[in-house]
Amino acid sequence: MSTVRRTAVLLAAVCTLALTACEPTEDDAAGGAGGPTASPAKSVSPTKPATPSASPDKGSSGDGDGSSPDPDYDVFPCSTYDVKFTATLAEPTTSSYLLKITNKGTKACRALGHPVVTFGDLDGQATERGTAPGIEDAIRLEPGESAYAGLMGGADDGKGKTVDSIAMTMNTESDLEQTPLKAPAPGLYVSPDMNSVTPWVGNAEDALSL
């Protein structure tokens, strides 16, 4: 190769390197270290905490302690609409009868005080015998459960009359009008001062021994 041609090749190589060095780098095109820097982003204020939700339910009792209501608060006195009634002769010589009621409903009820017993078409009713518990301690009858009372009679003293049926209404401590429940009581002797009825109790034996 002649000296002139070698010199030309070297000059071409030098020019190529020079052109490459003059081209902008990728960092320069993207605003890298050598280019202008972007404005800093404006700071964002912290998010305000959410407002607390409404206070939780304080319970249906309304007293704020979350306690459940009294389980007996909706147990009402039994009426003749709630029970079935039977009368069974317990002592023939004294015309004493065992009275029985059974809750025929779907909810519990309370058998309060004494039954109100009348005699056929006679005026008046059996007197109360013994002390009945208060309303809070009265017998609670679940559906299908029973309570008992004793209707005490007496021997014929010539002062009364004989009847063949009795009728019963429940003590509800209210003015609720009830339909009397009737039961046969053949040969029951009714005397003005002998017939009495015990309060409702939980078993037959107690009903006849009060």
TIMI-783486 format. One record per residue (C-alpha): residue in one letter; x, y, z; residue number from 1. Coordinates in Angstrom, 2 decimals. Each point is the difference from the previous one (the first is absolute). Example, Ala and Ser with C-alpha at 12.3 -4.5 7.8 and 13.67 -1.06 7.14 Angstrom:
BEGIN
<site 'a',<12.30,-4.50,7.80>,1>
<site 's',<1.37,3.44,-0.66>,2>
END
This chain:
BEGIN
<site 'm',<0.00,0.00,0.00>,1>
<site 's',<1.32,3.42,-0.93>,2>
<site 't',<0.64,2.56,2.63>,3>
<site 'v',<-2.76,2.25,-1.37>,4>
<site 'r',<-2.64,-2.69,0.18>,5>
<site 'r',<0.98,-0.99,3.58>,6>
<site 't',<-0.29,3.59,1.07>,7>
<site 'a',<-3.48,0.25,-1.51>,8>
<site 'v',<-1.20,-3.10,1.88>,9>
<site 'l',<1.28,1.34,3.32>,10>
<site 'l',<-1.72,3.33,-0.56>,11>
<site 'a',<-3.29,-1.74,-0.72>,12>
<site 'a',<0.25,-2.02,3.20>,13>
<site 'v',<0.75,3.08,2.05>,14>
<site 'c',<-2.99,1.83,-1.44>,15>
<site 't',<-2.29,-2.96,0.78>,16>
<site 'l',<1.11,-0.01,3.63>,17>
<site 'a',<-0.46,3.74,0.21>,18>
<site 'l',<-3.58,-0.19,-1.34>,19>
<site 't',<-0.88,-2.73,2.45>,20>
<site 'a',<1.27,2.06,2.92>,21>
<site 'c',<-2.09,2.99,-1.04>,22>
<site 'e',<-3.34,-1.87,-0.06>,23>
<site 'p',<-2.23,0.49,3.12>,24>
<site 't',<-0.12,-2.94,2.40>,25>
<site 'e',<-3.26,-1.66,1.19>,26>
<site 'd',<0.47,1.64,3.41>,27>
<site 'd',<0.26,3.44,-1.58>,28>
<site 'a',<-3.16,-0.58,-2.05>,29>
<site 'a',<-1.93,-1.07,3.09>,30>
<site 'g',<1.12,2.93,2.10>,31>
<site 'g',<2.64,-1.99,1.85>,32>
<site 'a',<2.74,1.24,2.22>,33>
<site 'g',<1.25,2.41,-2.59>,34>
<site 'g',<-3.41,1.36,-1.03>,35>
<site 'p',<-2.50,2.25,1.79>,36>
<site 't',<-1.61,-1.51,3.07>,37>
<site 'a',<-3.80,-0.18,0.42>,38>
<site 's',<-1.76,2.12,2.59>,39>
<site 'p',<-0.54,-1.89,3.27>,40>
<site 'a',<-3.58,-1.34,0.45>,41>
<site 'k',<-2.21,1.97,2.33>,42>
<site 's',<-0.40,-1.77,3.35>,43>
<site 'v',<-3.42,-1.44,0.78>,44>
<site 's',<-1.58,0.71,3.40>,45>
<site 'p',<-0.83,-3.12,2.08>,46>
<site 't',<-3.53,-1.35,-0.32>,47>
<site 'k',<-2.39,1.05,2.76>,48>
<site 'p',<-1.14,-2.99,2.11>,49>
<site 'a',<-3.48,-1.27,-0.77>,50>
<site 't',<-2.81,1.03,2.31>,51>
<site 'p',<-0.76,-2.81,2.48>,52>
<site 's',<-3.12,-1.98,-0.80>,53>
<site 'a',<-3.10,0.18,2.17>,54>
<site 's',<0.25,-1.57,3.42>,55>
<site 'p',<-0.88,-3.72,0.14>,56>
<site 'd',<-3.43,-1.18,0.95>,57>
<site 'k',<-0.40,0.23,3.76>,58>
<site 'g',<-2.40,-2.89,0.21>,59>
<site 's',<-3.73,-0.27,-0.18>,60>
<site 's',<-0.43,0.67,3.70>,61>
<site 'g',<0.64,3.71,-0.55>,62>
<site 'd',<2.14,0.40,3.12>,63>
<site 'g',<3.27,0.27,-1.89>,64>
<site 'd',<1.70,-3.02,1.53>,65>
<site 'g',<-0.72,-2.38,-2.86>,66>
<site 's',<-1.82,-2.44,2.28>,67>
<site 's',<-2.87,-2.08,-1.31>,68>
<site 'p',<-3.52,0.79,1.19>,69>
<site 'd',<-1.69,-1.97,2.77>,70>
<site 'p',<-0.99,-3.37,-1.55>,71>
<site 'd',<-3.38,0.20,1.83>,72>
<site 'y',<-0.88,3.53,-1.06>,73>
<site 'd',<-2.51,-1.20,-2.64>,74>
<site 'v',<-1.52,-2.91,2.01>,75>
<site 'f',<-3.60,1.08,0.67>,76>
<site 'p',<-2.57,-1.47,2.42>,77>
<site 'c',<-1.87,-3.05,-1.31>,78>
<site 's',<-3.60,0.60,-1.00>,79>
<site 't',<-2.69,-2.48,-0.96>,80>
<site 'y',<1.05,0.53,-3.62>,81>
<site 'd',<3.41,-1.51,0.78>,82>
<site 'v',<-0.93,-3.17,1.92>,83>
<site 'k',<-2.03,-3.18,0.01>,84>
<site 'f',<-1.94,-0.77,3.20>,85>
<site 't',<-1.10,-3.21,1.70>,86>
<site 'a',<-1.51,-0.87,3.40>,87>
<site 't',<0.40,-3.48,1.50>,88>
<site 'l',<-1.76,-1.29,3.10>,89>
<site 'a',<2.69,-0.54,2.64>,90>
<site 'e',<-1.99,-0.71,3.19>,91>
<site 'p',<-3.61,-1.17,-0.40>,92>
<site 't',<-1.00,0.39,3.63>,93>
<site 't',<0.91,3.68,0.04>,94>
<site 's',<-0.71,0.80,-3.65>,95>
<site 's',<3.58,1.21,-0.47>,96>
<site 'y',<1.31,0.39,-3.55>,97>
<site 'l',<3.46,0.28,-1.54>,98>
<site 'l',<0.07,2.85,-2.49>,99>
<site 'k',<2.57,-0.11,-2.79>,100>
<site 'i',<1.00,2.48,-2.68>,101>
<site 't',<2.38,-0.69,-2.90>,102>
<site 'n',<1.61,2.66,-2.18>,103>
<site 'k',<-1.35,-0.69,-3.48>,104>
<site 'g',<1.74,2.95,-1.65>,105>
<site 't',<3.40,0.47,-1.59>,106>
<site 'k',<1.39,2.44,2.58>,107>
<site 'a',<0.60,-0.16,3.74>,108>
<site 'c',<-2.48,1.61,2.40>,109>
<site 'r',<-0.31,0.36,3.78>,110>
<site 'a',<-2.77,-1.59,2.10>,111>
<site 'l',<-0.77,2.77,2.46>,112>
<site 'g',<-1.63,-0.27,3.39>,113>
<site 'h',<-3.12,-2.12,0.47>,114>
<site 'p',<-2.41,-1.20,-2.66>,115>
<site 'v',<-3.39,1.70,0.04>,116>
<site 'v',<-2.53,-2.84,0.34>,117>
<site 't',<-3.76,0.30,-0.31>,118>
<site 'f',<-2.63,-2.73,0.39>,119>
<site 'g',<-2.51,-0.71,-2.74>,120>
<site 'd',<-2.75,2.60,0.06>,121>
<site 'l',<0.57,0.93,3.65>,122>
<site 'd',<1.14,3.44,1.00>,123>
<site 'g',<3.32,0.52,1.71>,124>
<site 'q',<3.33,-1.73,-0.28>,125>
<site 'a',<2.41,-2.15,2.01>,126>
<site 't',<1.94,1.85,2.68>,127>
<site 'e',<3.78,0.19,-0.22>,128>
<site 'r',<1.92,-2.46,2.16>,129>
<site 'g',<3.67,0.61,0.84>,130>
<site 't',<2.37,2.74,-1.16>,131>
<site 'a',<1.00,0.25,-3.65>,132>
<site 'p',<3.52,1.06,-1.05>,133>
<site 'g',<0.54,3.43,-1.53>,134>
<site 'i',<-0.01,0.55,-3.73>,135>
<site 'e',<3.79,-0.34,-0.29>,136>
<site 'd',<-0.09,-3.39,1.75>,137>
<site 'a',<-3.14,-1.33,-1.65>,138>
<site 'i',<0.29,-3.29,-1.86>,139>
<site 'r',<1.37,0.39,-3.52>,140>
<site 'l',<-1.65,-2.41,-2.41>,141>
<site 'e',<1.85,-0.84,-3.17>,142>
<site 'p',<-2.12,-1.37,-2.87>,143>
<site 'g',<-1.38,-3.39,1.06>,144>
<site 'e',<0.75,0.46,3.72>,145>
<site 's',<-2.68,-0.16,2.71>,146>
<site 'a',<-0.92,1.52,3.35>,147>
<site 'y',<-2.44,-1.23,2.66>,148>
<site 'a',<-2.41,1.31,2.62>,149>
<site 'g',<-2.25,-1.71,2.52>,150>
<site 'l',<-3.70,0.75,0.22>,151>
<site 'm',<-1.10,-1.01,3.49>,152>
<site 'g',<-3.59,-1.03,0.66>,153>
<site 'g',<-1.85,-1.26,3.05>,154>
<site 'a',<-2.68,-2.34,1.24>,155>
<site 'd',<-3.64,0.93,-0.54>,156>
<site 'd',<-0.92,2.29,2.91>,157>
<site 'g',<-3.44,0.90,-1.29>,158>
<site 'k',<1.06,3.57,-0.80>,159>
<site 'g',<1.10,-0.41,-3.60>,160>
<site 'k',<-0.87,-1.56,-3.33>,161>
<site 't',<1.40,-2.62,-2.34>,162>
<site 'v',<1.29,0.94,-3.46>,163>
<site 'd',<1.24,-2.01,-2.96>,164>
<site 's',<2.62,2.38,-1.42>,165>
<site 'i',<2.44,2.73,0.87>,166>
<site 'a',<1.56,2.84,-1.98>,167>
<site 'm',<3.45,1.54,0.34>,168>
<site 't',<1.67,3.22,-1.04>,169>
<site 'm',<3.62,1.00,0.60>,170>
<site 'n',<1.31,2.82,2.14>,171>
<site 't',<1.77,2.33,-2.46>,172>
<site 'e',<0.27,3.07,2.26>,173>
<site 's',<-1.69,1.94,-2.80>,174>
<site 'd',<-3.46,0.72,-1.34>,175>
<site 'l',<0.42,-2.47,-2.86>,176>
<site 'e',<-3.37,-1.52,-0.84>,177>
<site 'q',<0.26,-3.80,-0.04>,178>
<site 't',<-2.26,-2.80,-1.09>,179>
<site 'p',<-0.48,-2.36,3.00>,180>
<site 'l',<1.23,-3.57,-0.49>,181>
<site 'k',<-2.51,-2.60,1.17>,182>
<site 'a',<0.53,-3.49,1.40>,183>
<site 'p',<-2.46,-2.65,1.21>,184>
<site 'a',<-0.26,-0.44,3.79>,185>
<site 'p',<-2.89,-2.39,0.54>,186>
<site 'g',<-1.44,0.07,3.50>,187>
<site 'l',<2.21,2.86,1.22>,188>
<site 'y',<-1.48,1.36,3.21>,189>
<site 'v',<0.29,3.76,0.25>,190>
<site 's',<-0.23,1.54,3.44>,191>
<site 'p',<0.28,3.74,0.76>,192>
<site 'd',<2.87,-0.47,2.44>,193>
<site 'm',<1.67,-3.27,-1.00>,194>
<site 'n',<1.22,0.23,-3.59>,195>
<site 's',<3.46,1.47,-0.41>,196>
<site 'v',<2.75,-0.15,-2.61>,197>
<site 't',<3.79,-0.03,0.38>,198>
<site 'p',<2.47,2.03,-2.11>,199>
<site 'w',<1.58,-1.53,-3.08>,200>
<site 'v',<2.93,-2.27,0.90>,201>
<site 'g',<2.41,-2.21,-1.91>,202>
<site 'n',<-1.32,-3.45,0.97>,203>
<site 'a',<-3.27,-1.72,0.85>,204>
<site 'e',<1.01,-1.18,3.47>,205>
<site 'd',<0.71,3.51,1.23>,206>
<site 'a',<-3.24,1.27,-1.51>,207>
<site 'l',<-2.08,-2.35,2.13>,208>
<site 's',<1.98,0.40,3.23>,209>
<site 'l',<0.01,3.76,0.45>,210>
END
